[in-house]
C-alpha cells in the first residue's frame, strides 16, 4: 500500500538516499545541482521553516520510495519551485508520481501564483510527466536560479 504524507524528521536519511541515487542514475551527481544542496541531508528542517514550504514523501510498506517539495523560488512571494521530486526506479510508472505532484501543487496553489522547476534533459520521462501536468517549457532559467547546471526549465500557472 502506498501512502503520501508530509516529511518527518526521521525521514531525512531515507529521502536523501532516494535523491542521491536518482541523481547518480541521471548524471546529476555534480556541481551546480541538488547534489550540492546544503539542505539535502536535513530536508525536514529546511521545509519546516516557512508556512509556504513543505515536502511530501511516498511511502510503501514502511519505506520511503520518493518525494517532492514546494518552496519559495528566490524568496519570491508569487513563484514557488517544485523541488527534489524523485522516485526510486521500481516505483516509476506505478501511479505514485501523479498523486505526489498533485498533493504538492494543491499546496502550492494556496501560497503562490506560479510554479517553476529546473531539471535535466536526460530525465526525459520526467519532463514528459511535467508537461502532462500543465508545465510548459522555458528557454532558460529564471533569474535567481541556484542550480546553474540544469538544462531544462518549466513553469506552471497555478
RODO-2510 file (C-alpha; in nm, 4 decimals, decimal comma):
residues 158
     n   res          X          Y          Z
     1     x     0,0000     0,0000     0,0000
     2     x     0,1283     0,3430    -0,0976
     3     x     0,0969     0,6416     0,1369
     4     x     0,1765     1,0047     0,0565
     5     x     0,2487     1,2057     0,3691
     6     x     0,4465     1,5032     0,4905
     7     x     0,8137     1,4504     0,5556
     8     x     0,9047     1,3666     0,9162
     9     x     1,2368     1,4401     1,0793
    10     x     1,3318     1,0730     1,0878
    11     x     1,2864     1,0563     0,7058
    12     x     1,5912     1,2754     0,6365
    13     x     1,8377     0,9936     0,5694
    14     x     1,5948     0,7871     0,3618
    15     x     1,4903     1,0715     0,1307
    16     x     1,8496     1,1874     0,0901
    17     x     1,9415     0,8362    -0,0265
    18     x     1,6498     0,8324    -0,2735
    19     x     1,7500     1,1716    -0,4144
    20     x     2,1199     1,0876    -0,4369
    21     x     2,0556     0,7519    -0,6064
    22     x     1,8348     0,9225    -0,8673
    23     x     2,0903     1,1975    -0,9241
    24     x     2,3604     0,9362    -0,9838
    25     x     2,1302     0,7494    -1,2245
    26     x     2,0731     1,0616    -1,4368
    27     x     2,4215     1,2144    -1,4154
    28     x     2,3179     1,4748    -1,1606
    29     x     2,5879     1,3966    -0,9061
    30     x     2,7892     1,7067    -0,9913
    31     x     2,8407     2,0703    -0,9185
    32     x     2,5501     2,3080    -0,9756
    33     x     2,2736     2,0605    -0,8994
    34     x     2,0809     1,9392    -0,5933
    35     x     2,3752     1,7087    -0,5223
    36     x     2,5486     2,0036    -0,3536
    37     x     2,2475     2,1498    -0,1681
    38     x     2,3384     2,2005     0,1963
    39     x     1,9807     2,1118     0,2959
    40     x     1,9830     1,7702     0,1260
    41     x     2,0766     1,5838     0,4438
    42     x     1,8288     1,7795     0,6555
    43     x     1,5222     1,8422     0,4386
    44     x     1,2806     1,8290     0,7300
    45     x     1,4271     2,1402     0,8920
    46     x     1,4606     2,3197     0,5568
    47     x     1,0934     2,2746     0,4723
    48     x     0,9580     2,3361     0,8214
    49     x     1,0983     2,6916     0,8348
    50     x     0,8249     2,8676     0,6361
    51     x     0,4486     2,8337     0,6086
    52     x     0,4597     2,8264     0,2273
    53     x     0,7082     2,5394     0,2089
    54     x     0,6506     2,1673     0,2526
    55     x     0,7880     1,8303     0,1454
    56     x     0,5937     1,5073     0,0912
    57     x     0,7202     1,1526     0,0744
    58     x     0,5759     0,8449    -0,0886
    59     x     0,5988     0,5505     0,1466
    60     x     0,5478     0,1873     0,0548
    61     x     0,5437    -0,0856     0,3190
    62     x     0,7091     0,1492     0,5682
    63     x     0,9883     0,2508     0,3282
    64     x     1,0344     0,5990     0,1756
    65     x     1,0485     0,5470    -0,2022
    66     x     1,0229     0,9036    -0,3291
    67     x     0,9190     1,2572    -0,2602
    68     x     0,8870     1,6175    -0,3718
    69     x     0,8753     1,9609    -0,2174
    70     x     0,7396     2,3103    -0,2693
    71     x     0,9481     2,6085    -0,1618
    72     x     0,9638     2,9754    -0,2498
    73     x     1,1766     3,0419    -0,5561
    74     x     1,4464     3,3036    -0,4869
    75     x     1,2460     3,4441    -0,1932
    76     x     0,9512     3,5261    -0,4237
    77     x     0,6022     3,5753    -0,2813
    78     x     0,4410     3,4669    -0,6091
    79     x     0,6665     3,1949    -0,7544
    80     x     0,7390     2,8628    -0,5897
    81     x     0,9655     2,5860    -0,7049
    82     x     0,8835     2,2185    -0,7317
    83     x     1,1948     2,0795    -0,5709
    84     x     1,3678     1,7484    -0,5467
    85     x     1,0951     1,5313    -0,6998
    86     x     1,2443     1,1859    -0,7207
    87     x     1,1187     0,8278    -0,7208
    88     x     1,3166     0,5070    -0,6975
    89     x     1,3266     0,3239    -1,0342
    90     x     1,0953     0,0405    -0,9240
    91     x     0,8273     0,2950    -0,8239
    92     x     0,8260     0,4894    -1,1510
    93     x     0,5296     0,4062    -1,3707
    94     x     0,3245     0,2634    -1,0831
    95     x     0,0921     0,5636    -1,0451
    96     x     0,2663     0,7226    -0,7468
    97     x     0,4069     1,0315    -0,9228
    98     x     0,0642     1,1720    -1,0179
    99     x    -0,0799     1,1871    -0,6664
   100     x     0,2539     1,3093    -0,5322
   101     x     0,2737     1,6067    -0,7680
   102     x    -0,0985     1,6795    -0,7260
   103     x    -0,0511     1,6976    -0,3491
   104     x     0,2399     1,9387    -0,3932
   105     x     0,0565     2,1573    -0,6466
   106     x    -0,2603     2,1771    -0,4343
   107     x    -0,0430     2,3090    -0,1518
   108     x     0,1382     2,5469    -0,3891
   109     x    -0,1926     2,6984    -0,5084
   110     x    -0,2621     2,8124    -0,1526
   111     x     0,0544     3,0235    -0,1416
   112     x     0,1763     3,1104    -0,4941
   113     x     0,0649     3,2094    -0,8453
   114     x     0,3284     3,0192    -1,0444
   115     x     0,5316     2,7022    -1,0004
   116     x     0,8784     2,6757    -1,1529
   117     x     1,1044     2,3740    -1,1837
   118     x     1,4517     2,3022    -1,3072
   119     x     1,5747     1,9636    -1,4189
   120     x     1,7907     1,7801    -1,6698
   121     x     1,7061     1,6971    -2,0289
   122     x     1,8336     1,3441    -1,9611
   123     x     1,5277     1,2933    -1,7382
   124     x     1,3091     1,2585    -2,0489
   125     x     1,0212     1,0702    -1,8871
   126     x     1,0077     1,3228    -1,6032
   127     x     0,9973     1,6104    -1,8498
   128     x     0,7051     1,4494    -2,0347
   129     x     0,5356     1,3966    -1,6979
   130     x     0,5724     1,7671    -1,6095
   131     x     0,4245     1,8690    -1,9459
   132     x     0,1337     1,6281    -1,8882
   133     x     0,0661     1,8098    -1,5593
   134     x     0,0472     2,1549    -1,7177
   135     x     0,4084     2,2731    -1,7027
   136     x     0,5369     2,4475    -2,0140
   137     x     0,8979     2,4638    -2,1237
   138     x     1,1059     2,7803    -2,0803
   139     x     1,4018     2,8856    -2,2945
   140     x     1,6250     2,9352    -1,9913
   141     x     1,6322     2,9586    -1,6131
   142     x     1,4582     3,2295    -1,4134
   143     x     1,6812     3,4931    -1,2578
   144     x     1,7816     3,3772    -0,9114
   145     x     1,8307     3,0129    -1,0046
   146     x     2,0830     2,8315    -0,7877
   147     x     2,1087     2,5143    -0,9963
   148     x     2,3252     2,6501    -1,2763
   149     x     2,3917     2,3044    -1,4238
   150     x     2,0258     2,2345    -1,5076
   151     x     1,9395     2,2437    -1,8756
   152     x     1,5583     2,2121    -1,8760
   153     x     1,3229     2,4667    -1,7161
   154     x     0,9452     2,4627    -1,6750
   155     x     0,6694     2,6888    -1,5413
   156     x     0,3068     2,6280    -1,4469
   157     x     0,0353     2,8816    -1,3760
   158     x    -0,1412     2,7936    -1,0541
***
